Amino acid sequence: MSTKPSHDERIAQMTFASVYPHYVTKVEKKGRTKEDLHKVIHWLTGFDDAKLQELIDRKATFEEFFAEAKLNPNAHLIKGVICGYRVEEIENPLTQKARYLDKLVDELARGKKMESILRKG
């Protein structure tokens, strides 16, 4: 599935720090914790809490965020629709990674079991 170049560029230049508070609010409103959110982010990216805070503090863009990430080898198992796009069909690698993260946060907020969110393969 092809996304518009302007859409891909907007995601690339968006800072993780600008989106992170929305992730926290979304999961906490549904009874999950910031620790749950960090567990999901760690699974996808390999980032620990200190690295996450560093990325937030320096206002890293999503392009920088995912350039530094060690994407989980099972990330390709993330499937479904988020923001109107089927994540497994997104052609732009950076946009796909950002939507992987969105999808995991969405699943967390919807109350999906952690074992299911953290795909084991």
QUIUR-V967461 format. One record per backbone hydrogen bond with DSSP energy under -0.5 kcal/mol. NH is the residue of the N-H (numbers start at 1). CO is the residue of the C=O. E is the energy in kcal/mol with one decimal. If there is no record, write none. Layout:
<<NH	CO	E> <NH	CO	E>>
This chain:
<<8	4	-2.3> <9	5	-2.5> <10	6	-2.1> <11	7	-2.0> <12	8	-2.2> <13	9	-2.1> <14	10	-1.1> <16	60	-2.8> <18	15	-0.6> <19	15	-0.9> <19	16	-0.8> <20	16	-2.8> <21	17	-0.7> <22	19	-1.0> <23	19	-1.7> <24	20	-2.4> <25	21	-2.5> <26	22	-2.5> <27	23	-2.3> <28	24	-2.6> <29	25	-2.3> <30	26	-0.6> <30	27	-0.5> <31	28	-1.7> <32	27	-2.7> <37	33	-2.0> <38	34	-2.6> <39	35	-2.1> <40	36	-1.9> <41	37	-2.5> <42	38	-2.9> <43	39	-2.2> <44	40	-2.1> <45	41	-2.9> <46	42	-2.5> <52	48	-2.4> <53	49	-2.4> <54	50	-2.1> <55	51	-2.4> <56	52	-2.2> <57	53	-3.0> <58	54	-2.2> <59	56	-1.4> <60	55	-2.5> <62	11	-0.6> <62	14	-2.3> <63	12	-1.8> <65	61	-3.2> <66	62	-2.7> <67	63	-1.4> <68	64	-1.6> <69	65	-0.6> <70	45	-3.1> <71	69	-0.8> <72	44	-2.0> <75	72	-2.3> <77	74	-2.2> <78	75	-2.2> <79	77	-0.6> <82	85	-2.8> <85	82	-2.0> <87	80	-2.7> <87	85	-0.8> <89	86	-2.1> <90	87	-1.0> <91	1	-2.0> <93	91	-0.5> <96	92	-2.6> <97	93	-2.1> <98	94	-2.4> <99	95	-2.3> <100	96	-2.1> <101	97	-2.0> <102	98	-2.2> <103	99	-2.7> <104	100	-2.4> <105	101	-2.4> <106	102	-2.4> <107	103	-2.5> <108	104	-2.3> <109	105	-2.5> <110	106	-1.9> <111	108	-1.4> <112	107	-2.2> <116	113	-0.8> <117	113	-1.9> <118	114	-2.7> <119	117	-1.7>>
